[in-house]
Amino acid sequence: MAPDLLTSARAAARAAWDASPRLLIGYLVVMAAQGLAPVSVAWLTKLVIDDLAGSGATARLAPLAAGLAVAGLATAALPQLASYTGRELGRRFTVRATERLFAATTERFLGLARFEDPRFLDRMRLAQQSAGAGEGLVSGFFTLAQAAITLVGFVGSLLVLSPVMTLIVLAAGAPSLAVQVRLSRRRAELAMEMGPAERRQFFYGNLLSSVAAAKEVRLFGSGGFLRGRLLGELGQVNAAERRMDLRELASEGGLSLLGAAVAGGGLVWAILSAGAGALTVGDVSLFVVGVASVQGALNALVGSFGSTHQNLLMFGHHAAVLTAEPDLPVPAEPVATGPLEHGVELRDVWFRYSDEHPWILRGVSLRIPRGASVALVGLNGAGKSTLVKLLCRFYDPTRGSILWDGVDLREMDPAALRERISAVFQDHMHYDLSAADNVAIGDLSALGAEDRIREAAGLAGVHETLAALPRGYETLLTRTFFSEEDREDPETGVVLSGGQWQRVALARAFLRRGRDLMILDEPSSGLDPEAEAEVHARTRAQREGATSLLISHRLNTVRDADLIVVLRDGVVAERGRHDDLMAADGDYARLFRLQSAGYQEAAR
Ligand SMILES: Nc1ncnc2c1ncn2[C@@H]1O[C@H](COP(=O)(O)OP(=O)(O)OP(=O)(O)O)[C@@H](O)[C@H]1O
């Protein structure tokens, strides 16, 4: 649930204050002056006209005229000042709100579960949008305040002339306000409802324009199909918005006509009253300006009320993300994650991704002793990568526990735990950054430390490749962006092969060597046999004496592990050294023989 309007308004006000207290106060002052300027002009005009229409020029005429000129100047200058101040405040608001949002996504949600929850993803998208729309939120709110000040000023003035007429003008504006509240609430709901369709639309658009999908889209001829899906989603969003616009048109059109009729009636009354001597000429001028201004201010008030209301409802998603329950409980006083002395142990670990999902692990007990190289094997979907994610505490076990030197991971700060782990994930990242950054991101303390980066790349066997790139390690490993220096160069950026990317991922892990636990999830799956043997030798050397967990489908790469664990149907089906498992003649032996027979066949 998004927080209520008041909470959102408080959060927005706090964000604006945090963005810049000075600008906020300055903006308030300018807006108040801008709100009062039209009222001052109308009153000064009335007084001038009355003076001129009465006894002629009086002693106060000169100061009144000067006042009118100053008010005119202010009326001309204030909007520009207000607009600049508002935009600047809006920009700073956006920076602050964006910073807080992304700080929350990395520091508050320490696991992965939130990012697999479509409702949360929709909320994140709206939160991001509303953080980026700081200018609209800030200026909408202040336009509202300014319209309210103008309104109060003119209502006060009209009350002096005709309380009845004032009430009628106000009453004509009230339904608009009520309608706006309803419409804006509906608009905010619509934004949330349309979230999935918009995200799918984005997804299809991305597929149609991304290089990653281009091969399959072309070969399978799926472009028309994807375009159709995209347009279908777009059509759905448009239809919902059109219904909303029509609703708005119908209700607002009628209300505007009502307002115009009231203004016309009031004007007739004022002219007739002046004819009968009940009002002065100045009064009529004040009345005409007053009615038009009250209606103008009411329209502005209603309009900015609607948009501010909607902006605040949207900003509610920002506030909701910032205050959402963390996905992983972290104790107030976490136990320090010390250097691994004895080992990591999974004790009767059961896990499913949510209550609706099937069990993936069903009572896995496993010990990774310090200094040992443990290999995890099993068929596709056996739960190997899931186990890795639990070891990094991206999720907590549904039942059972994982212990680091006897301490439950739940009692530790996940960031401190992860500091002690190095990993290559099966679905490792290709960052659209330079080669150096792609390696350094494994350990940011190495940013700018060229020798460390080169050494890690050397260990992963990718140094020669990276050094030979057009700009060496500074070459961008993407054709999606260009660096400032390469702006004019159509050849900017390079594309690495799958195996080269795999080595870069390995270099990131090697940059973190010396950590207590090294996890290698399919580190050589994309490599040619020679490269695989070489990477295997390198990882083995790195794992020597280090505590490591290696997942691989290529059983020749795990045969020298201290312990091989076979995972099947969510439990440990076999465990032991290579020779023990071969002697036991179970799944491992069968798979090993299958693979080696394949190689022998190929060699014949
Ligand atoms: N985020 C997720 N949400 C729901 N189910 C998931 C998620 N990630 C994985 N699964 C499911 O968990 C099961 C185990 O997946 P996992 O990736 O751990 O298998 P694996 O042994 O590493 O397989 P492979 O050898 O193919 O890499 C699969 O059935 C998969 O569909």
The ligand as an SDF file (V2000), in Angstrom:
LIG
                    3D

 31 33  0  0  0  0  0  0  0  0999 V2000
   14.2700  -16.4310   -8.9660 N   0  0  0  0  0  0  0  0  0  0  0  0
   13.6090  -17.5670   -9.0960 C   0  0  0  0  0  0  0  0  0  0  0  0
   12.2930  -17.6370   -8.8240 N   0  0  0  0  0  0  0  0  0  0  0  0
   11.6290  -18.7920   -8.9290 C   0  0  0  0  0  0  0  0  0  0  0  0
   12.1910  -19.9540   -9.2860 N   0  0  0  0  0  0  0  0  0  0  0  0
   13.4920  -19.9610   -9.5710 C   0  0  0  0  0  0  0  0  0  0  0  0
   14.2720  -18.7630   -9.4930 C   0  0  0  0  0  0  0  0  0  0  0  0
   15.5520  -19.0610   -9.8300 N   0  0  0  0  0  0  0  0  0  0  0  0
   15.5650  -20.3810  -10.1010 C   0  0  0  0  0  0  0  0  0  0  0  0
   14.3350  -20.9160   -9.9480 N   0  0  0  0  0  0  0  0  0  0  0  0
   13.9820  -22.3250  -10.1160 C   0  0  0  0  0  0  0  0  0  0  0  0
   14.7790  -23.0780   -9.2160 O   0  0  0  0  0  0  0  0  0  0  0  0
   15.1640  -24.3070   -9.8060 C   0  0  0  0  0  0  0  0  0  0  0  0
   16.6760  -24.4940   -9.6340 C   0  0  0  0  0  0  0  0  0  0  0  0
   17.3270  -23.4920  -10.4000 O   0  0  0  0  0  0  0  0  0  0  0  0
   18.9050  -23.2960  -10.3200 P   0  0  0  0  0  0  0  0  0  0  0  0
   19.2540  -22.1690  -11.1890 O   0  0  0  0  0  0  0  0  0  0  0  0
   19.3230  -23.2550   -8.8950 O   0  0  0  0  0  0  0  0  0  0  0  0
   19.3840  -24.6810  -10.9600 O   0  0  0  0  0  0  0  0  0  0  0  0
   20.8410  -25.1400  -11.3830 P   0  0  0  0  0  0  0  0  0  0  0  0
   21.0920  -26.4380  -10.7110 O   0  0  0  0  0  0  0  0  0  0  0  0
   21.8410  -24.0730  -11.1510 O   0  0  0  0  0  0  0  0  0  0  0  0
   20.5880  -25.3720  -12.9410 O   0  0  0  0  0  0  0  0  0  0  0  0
   21.5850  -25.2320  -14.2000 P   0  0  0  0  0  0  0  0  0  0  0  0
   22.4710  -26.4060  -14.2090 O   0  0  0  0  0  0  0  0  0  0  0  0
   20.6270  -25.2520  -15.3380 O   0  0  0  0  0  0  0  0  0  0  0  0
   22.2920  -23.9390  -14.0680 O   0  0  0  0  0  0  0  0  0  0  0  0
   14.6990  -24.2770  -11.2480 C   0  0  0  0  0  0  0  0  0  0  0  0
   13.5680  -25.0860  -11.3490 O   0  0  0  0  0  0  0  0  0  0  0  0
   14.3270  -22.8290  -11.5000 C   0  0  0  0  0  0  0  0  0  0  0  0
   13.1980  -22.7500  -12.3170 O   0  0  0  0  0  0  0  0  0  0  0  0
  1  2  1  0
  2  3  1  0
  2  7  2  0
  3  4  2  0
  4  5  1  0
  5  6  2  0
  6  7  1  0
  6 10  1  0
  7  8  1  0
  8  9  2  0
  9 10  1  0
 10 11  1  0
 11 12  1  0
 11 30  1  0
 12 13  1  0
 13 14  1  0
 13 28  1  0
 14 15  1  0
 15 16  1  0
 16 17  2  0
 16 18  1  0
 16 19  1  0
 19 20  1  0
 20 21  2  0
 20 22  1  0
 20 23  1  0
 23 24  1  0
 24 25  2  0
 24 26  1  0
 24 27  1  0
 28 29  1  0
 28 30  1  0
 30 31  1  0
M  END
$$$$
